[in-house]
């Protein structure tokens, strides 16, 4: 299980990741606020609300694993 999609594209079994473009935009917002003088302790804590689940079936097959259909249905993308 990986935290980055690139590892699954490179042959990892699966990844459960937060939606990166949105997080990058929010990080830029925080940097901007801090550079303008805001105290980091005064800024609200945010958590990602969108996640992506990716499964690499080629890797599963190479490992001799069978991914249940119910898990495959929950995946946002299945690499075959």
N, C-alpha and C positions, 0 to 999 in steps of 0.2 A: 504494500500500500504506500503510495507516494503522495506528497503534497503539491507536486508540480506535474502538469500535464506532459511536459517535454520528456520526462522519464518514461512515461507510458508509450509515447510515440517512439522512443528509442528501444522499447522492448520490455518495459516494466509491466507488471500484471494489471494493476489498477491504481487509480488516483481519485481522491475526493478533495476537490479544491474550491476555494472561494473564487468568485468572479473577479479576476485580476484587474481589468481595465477600470472598473468602478472603484476598486481599492486604491489604485494609483491616483485617480482624480481626487479622492478624499484625502490621501496623504499630502498631495500638493496643497489642498485647502488648509490643512493643519500647519504645514511649513509656512505658508503665507501669513497665517494668523500669528504664529510665533515670531516671525521676522518683523511683524508690525507691532510687537510688544506684548502680545497676550501671554499670560503665564500658562505653561502646559498643564499645570494642575487644575486650572480653571476651565479647560476645554472638556467637553463631554466625551465620554468613552463611546466608541461606536463598534459594532460588530457586523460582519458581513451578513447579508440576508439572502444572497443567492449563491448557490454552490453547484458544482458540476461533478458528475460521477462518470468516469471513463474506464472502460474495461478493454483489455487487449486479449482477444480470444486466441490469437496465434501463440502468445506466451502461455496462456492457460493450457492449450493443447500440448505444447512442448514440455510442460511440467506434469502432464498427465492429470490435469484437473478438469472437472466438469462444473461449469458455472450453472446453477439452477436457473430455469427460465424466469422465475419470479425476480431474481436479482438482475438478469439481463433486461427485463422490462423497466426496471427502475433506473437503469443507466441512461445518461444523456447521450452518450456515444459509445458504440461498440466497434472496436477496430478488428477487422477480420483478416 
